[in-house]
Amino acid sequence: MNTPIDQMTDDQKIRELSEITELEKRQRARKLLLVRSAFPETRGEPQVRGRLTEVAKAVGWTREHVANIRDGKVTE
C-alpha cells in the first residue's frame, strides 16, 4: 500500500521536514506565550490556586518547567 510519503522524492521530504520544523518553532513560541499569560500574577493580579497544575496538565509539561516559564526563566 502506497502512502503519500512513499510517493515523495527525497528532496520533497527534506523540504517538508524543514517546513514542519519551522511550524513547530512558531507553535512553541506561541505555546510559551500562552503558558506565561495563563497566570494572572504575570499581569499583576492575584494568584489563582491550582493554576500551575491546570496549566501543566493542559500543556503536558512538568510543573517545574511550567513554573520556570511563568517566572521568565524559560523564554524559548
N, C-alpha and C positions, 0 to 999 in steps of 0.2 A: 504494500500500500504506500503510495507516494504522498508525502505531505508537502506543503509549500516549501519548507526548508530544504527538502531533498531536491527540489527543482531550482534552487538558487545557486548562482555561481559563488565561488569563494569571495570575490570582490563584493558581491551584493551582501553576503553575510557579514563581512567586515564593516561595510557601510552601515548596515542596520545595527550592528553592535555599537558603533560609535554614536548613532542616534539614540539608542536606548540608554547609553551611559550618560549622555547629556540630559536626557529627560529625567533620569534618576537624580542627577545633581540638582536640577531645578526643583524637583519634588522634595528632596531632602532639605533644601534651603527653606522652602515653604513650610515643611513639617516642623523645622526648628522654630520658625517664627510663630506658628500656631501653638506649639507646646509652651513657649515662653508667654504668649499672650493669654493663655488659658488660666493663668494665675493672677487674681485680682491684685495681689500685693506688688506685682510688677507695674501696676498702674497707680500705686499709692493708695489702694483700697484695702480694707481688712481682709486677712487671710480667710479662706474657706476650709473648714475642717474636712479632711478626706480627699481634698483636691489632688494631692500628689498621687495617691493610689489610683484615683479615677483616670488621670492623665496617663500614668504609666501603663495601666491596663489597656487604654484606648490605642496607645501607640506601640505597645508590645516591647517596650524597653524597661530596664530595671528602674526602680525608684531612685536609685543613686544617680543614674545617668540623667533622668528627667530633672532631678534636683539640680544637677550641675548645669543643665540647660537653663532652668529657671533662674539660677543665680548668675548666669552670664559667663560661666567657666567654659562652656562648650558653645562655639559660635559657628562651626562648620563641620 
